[in-house]
């Protein structure tokens, strides 16, 4: 029973450390231009993926027209 208590105590400590670490991280905007460009490219890629991989886009085209291999750079 003591082993189980120690296990759950350590598990709670690990969870608390992760929550503290994630909460302490800043989520502010990127300050340099390179980081802004990377964020913009990722945002654009996510937007493109949302539009090209929805159910209507996938089931309303020929099998090869909806494939993602055409959009790779």
C-alpha positions, 0 to 999 in steps of 0.5 A: 500500500505504501508503494502505491502511495509513493507511486501516485505521489511521484506521479502527481509531482511529475504532473505538477512539474509539467503544468508548472513548466508549460504555464511558465512558458511565454506564448507571446508573439515572435519577435524576429522576422524569420520567426514571423515568416515561419509562423505565416507559412505554417498558418497558410499550410494549415489553412490550405490543409483545412480546405483541401482535406475536408469531406466535400473536397475529398469525396467530390473529386477524382482520386488523384486530384485530392491527393496531397502529393501535388501540393508539396514544395 
